[in-house]
Amino acid sequence: GGADTVMILSIIPTFIDHIISAPNITSPEQLRGKIGSVNRFGSISDMGMRLSLKRLGIDPEKDVRIVPAGGNPERLAAISKGISQFTIMNEPFIKEAERLGFRDLVNMATLKIPLHGNGIVTREAIIKAKRPMVTKFARAITEAIHYIKADKDATKTVIGKYTKFTDPEGLERTYKNYTSVLLDVPYADPAGIKTLLDDIAPRNPKAAAADPKSFVDQSFVQEMESSRFIKQLYKK
């Protein structure tokens, strides 16, 4: 069965982290027998690591050992000290890892694992009671996605303001990493929900029985498409 909670837009529809490895590891196959670090068990980095390894033909339960090590700086410290031989990171920490001699082994976005890393979720009761407001919000977010893609310099300034990063190359790489996966037409794909349900299913039988489609409402994006709202944005 479904829930009152539904996703109406998907902003980042896949994993955008990278697998970073010790310099002597030159291919995913060489991760076998090694220790990988994630933020904590059950976190999005843990799930991303395990699903990515599976896509690469490596069993995350048998072929490697995964340990919790904390946030990006802590994981960088763990790989620097040899506590782990590979980890998962996003920009601009990838640049820092490369500067220290580690290898950017796999860009997880290229594996195209459907998962809503970022999206807009609301309740069906709110949609029913305040649909015009939700429509305006959906349009504003869709317009913001266009703005991010259309005005790189302004977007990088905003990224710098909130992350406190000042390094131009780091900001450029962060911008590219995110915009490479941002959707012009931000449909919430049920496949991204299914990835999450499949991950939860071993611990929660309800997830195994749930229909991914019941957790998405695509009508707002459909309306923006049929009214040519999105087409007009990208014509400017």
C-alpha positions as CSV (number, residue, x, y, z in Angstrom):
1,G,0.0,0.0,0.0
2,G,0.9,3.6,-0.3
3,A,1.3,6.4,2.2
4,D,0.1,10.0,2.6
5,T,3.6,11.1,1.8
6,V,4.4,11.6,-1.9
7,M,7.4,12.9,-3.9
8,I,6.3,15.4,-6.5
9,L,9.8,16.4,-8.0
10,S,13.1,14.7,-8.2
11,I,16.1,17.1,-8.2
12,I,19.0,14.7,-8.0
13,P,17.9,11.3,-9.4
14,T,21.0,9.2,-8.7
15,F,24.1,9.0,-6.5
16,I,26.6,11.7,-7.3
17,D,29.4,10.6,-4.9
18,H,32.6,9.0,-6.2
19,I,34.5,5.9,-5.0
20,I,38.0,7.1,-3.9
21,S,40.8,4.6,-3.5
22,A,44.4,4.2,-2.4
23,P,46.7,5.0,-5.4
24,N,47.7,1.3,-5.9
25,I,44.1,0.4,-6.7
26,T,43.6,1.1,-10.4
27,S,40.4,-0.8,-11.1
28,P,37.2,-1.7,-9.3
29,E,38.1,-5.3,-9.5
30,Q,41.1,-4.6,-7.2
31,L,38.7,-3.6,-4.4
32,R,38.2,-7.2,-3.5
33,G,39.6,-8.1,-0.1
34,K,39.9,-4.5,0.8
35,I,38.3,-2.3,3.5
36,G,35.9,0.5,2.5
37,S,34.7,3.3,4.7
38,V,31.3,5.0,4.8
39,N,29.7,7.6,7.0
40,R,27.8,5.1,9.2
41,F,25.8,1.9,8.6
42,G,22.4,2.6,7.2
43,S,23.4,6.1,5.9
44,I,23.0,7.2,2.2
45,S,26.8,6.8,1.8
46,D,26.6,3.2,3.0
47,M,23.7,2.4,0.7
48,G,25.4,4.1,-2.2
49,M,28.6,2.2,-1.6
50,R,26.9,-1.2,-1.4
51,L,24.7,-0.6,-4.5
52,S,27.6,0.7,-6.5
53,L,29.8,-2.3,-5.6
54,K,27.0,-4.6,-6.7
55,R,26.8,-2.8,-10.1
56,L,30.5,-3.3,-10.4
57,G,30.2,-7.0,-9.8
58,I,31.5,-7.0,-6.3
59,D,29.6,-8.5,-3.4
60,P,29.6,-5.9,-0.6
61,E,28.9,-8.6,2.0
62,K,31.5,-11.1,0.9
63,D,34.2,-9.5,-1.3
64,V,35.0,-6.4,0.8
65,R,34.6,-5.2,4.4
66,I,32.8,-2.0,5.0
67,V,33.4,0.1,8.2
68,P,31.8,3.3,9.5
69,A,34.3,6.2,9.7
70,G,32.2,9.5,9.9
71,G,31.9,12.4,7.5
72,N,34.1,13.3,4.5
73,P,37.0,14.7,6.5
74,E,37.1,11.7,8.8
75,R,36.9,9.3,5.8
76,L,39.8,11.1,4.2
77,A,41.7,10.7,7.4
78,A,40.9,7.0,7.5
79,I,42.1,6.3,4.0
80,S,45.2,8.5,4.7
81,K,46.1,6.4,7.7
82,G,45.4,3.1,5.9
83,I,42.4,2.2,8.1
84,S,40.5,1.8,4.9
85,Q,41.7,1.4,1.3
86,F,38.7,3.0,-0.4
87,T,35.8,5.3,0.5
88,I,33.0,7.4,-0.9
89,M,33.2,11.2,-1.3
90,N,31.7,14.1,-3.1
91,E,33.2,17.4,-4.4
92,P,35.2,19.3,-3.3
93,F,36.6,16.6,-1.1
94,I,37.4,14.5,-4.2
95,K,39.8,17.3,-5.3
96,E,41.4,17.2,-1.9
97,A,41.8,13.4,-2.0
98,E,43.4,13.7,-5.4
99,R,45.8,16.4,-4.2
100,L,46.9,13.9,-1.4
101,G,47.6,11.2,-4.1
102,F,44.4,9.1,-3.9
103,R,42.6,7.9,-7.0
104,D,39.2,9.0,-8.2
105,L,38.2,5.4,-9.1
106,V,34.5,5.5,-9.9
107,N,32.0,8.3,-10.6
108,M,28.9,6.7,-9.2
109,A,26.6,8.9,-11.4
110,T,27.9,7.0,-14.4
111,L,26.4,3.8,-12.9
112,K,22.9,5.4,-13.2
113,I,21.5,3.8,-10.1
114,P,18.0,5.2,-9.8
115,L,17.7,6.9,-6.4
116,H,16.2,10.3,-5.4
117,G,19.3,11.9,-3.7
118,N,17.3,15.1,-3.4
119,G,13.6,15.8,-4.1
120,I,10.5,17.5,-3.1
121,V,8.1,15.6,-0.8
122,T,4.7,16.6,0.5
123,R,1.5,15.0,1.8
124,E,-1.5,14.1,-0.3
125,A,-3.7,16.0,2.2
126,I,-1.7,19.2,1.5
127,I,-2.0,18.7,-2.3
128,K,-5.8,18.2,-1.9
129,A,-6.2,21.3,0.3
130,K,-3.7,23.7,-1.3
131,R,-3.0,22.5,-4.8
132,P,-2.4,26.0,-6.3
133,M,0.3,26.7,-3.6
134,V,2.0,23.3,-4.3
135,T,1.9,24.1,-8.0
136,K,3.6,27.4,-7.5
137,F,6.2,25.8,-5.3
138,A,6.9,23.0,-8.0
139,R,7.3,25.7,-10.6
140,A,9.6,27.8,-8.4
141,I,11.9,24.7,-7.9
142,T,11.9,23.9,-11.6
143,E,12.8,27.5,-12.4
144,A,15.6,27.3,-9.8
145,I,17.0,24.2,-11.5
146,H,17.0,26.2,-14.8
147,Y,18.7,29.2,-13.0
148,I,21.4,26.9,-11.6
149,K,22.2,25.6,-15.1
150,A,21.9,29.0,-16.9
151,D,23.9,31.2,-14.5
152,K,27.0,29.3,-13.5
153,D,28.9,32.2,-11.8
154,A,25.9,33.2,-9.6
155,T,25.4,29.6,-8.6
156,K,29.0,29.1,-7.7
157,T,28.9,32.2,-5.5
158,V,25.9,30.7,-3.7
159,I,27.7,27.4,-3.3
160,G,30.7,29.2,-1.9
161,K,28.6,31.2,0.5
162,Y,27.0,28.2,2.1
163,T,29.9,25.8,2.0
164,K,32.6,28.3,2.8
165,F,34.7,27.0,-0.1
166,T,36.8,29.6,-1.8
167,D,39.0,27.6,-4.1
168,P,37.9,28.3,-7.8
169,E,38.7,24.8,-9.0
170,G,36.9,23.1,-6.1
171,L,33.8,25.3,-6.8
172,E,33.9,24.5,-10.5
173,R,34.1,20.8,-9.9
174,T,31.3,20.9,-7.3
175,Y,29.1,22.8,-9.8
176,K,29.8,20.3,-12.6
177,N,29.3,17.3,-10.3
178,Y,25.8,18.5,-9.4
179,T,24.6,20.0,-12.7
180,S,25.6,16.9,-14.6
181,V,22.6,15.1,-13.0
182,L,20.1,17.8,-12.4
183,L,16.9,17.1,-14.4
184,D,15.4,19.8,-16.7
185,V,12.1,17.9,-16.4
186,P,12.2,16.8,-12.8
187,Y,9.9,13.7,-12.8
188,A,9.9,11.6,-9.7
189,D,10.6,8.2,-11.1
190,P,9.1,5.3,-9.2
191,A,12.3,3.4,-10.0
192,G,14.2,5.7,-7.6
193,I,11.6,4.8,-4.8
194,K,12.0,1.1,-5.6
195,T,15.8,1.3,-5.0
196,L,15.0,2.6,-1.5
197,L,12.2,0.1,-0.8
198,D,14.5,-2.8,-2.0
199,D,17.2,-1.6,0.4
200,I,14.7,-1.4,3.4
201,A,12.9,-4.7,2.5
202,P,15.2,-7.1,4.4
203,R,14.6,-5.1,7.6
204,N,10.9,-4.2,7.0
205,P,8.5,-6.6,5.2
206,K,6.1,-3.7,4.5
207,A,8.7,-2.2,2.1
208,A,8.8,-5.5,0.1
209,A,5.0,-5.3,-0.4
210,A,4.8,-1.6,-1.1
211,D,4.1,-0.2,-4.6
212,P,6.8,2.4,-5.6
213,K,4.2,4.2,-7.8
214,S,2.1,5.0,-4.7
215,F,4.9,7.2,-3.3
216,V,5.1,9.6,-6.3
217,D,2.7,12.2,-7.8
218,Q,3.9,13.1,-11.3
219,S,0.9,15.4,-12.1
220,F,2.8,18.6,-11.3
221,V,5.6,17.9,-13.7
222,Q,3.0,16.7,-16.3
223,E,1.2,20.0,-16.0
224,M,4.4,22.0,-16.4
225,E,5.2,20.0,-19.5
226,S,1.7,20.2,-21.1
227,S,1.6,24.0,-20.4
228,R,5.1,24.3,-22.0
229,F,6.3,26.0,-18.8
230,I,9.6,24.1,-18.9
231,K,10.1,24.5,-22.7
232,Q,9.7,28.3,-22.3
233,L,12.3,28.3,-19.5
234,Y,15.0,26.7,-21.6
235,K,14.2,28.9,-24.6
236,K,15.4,32.1,-22.8
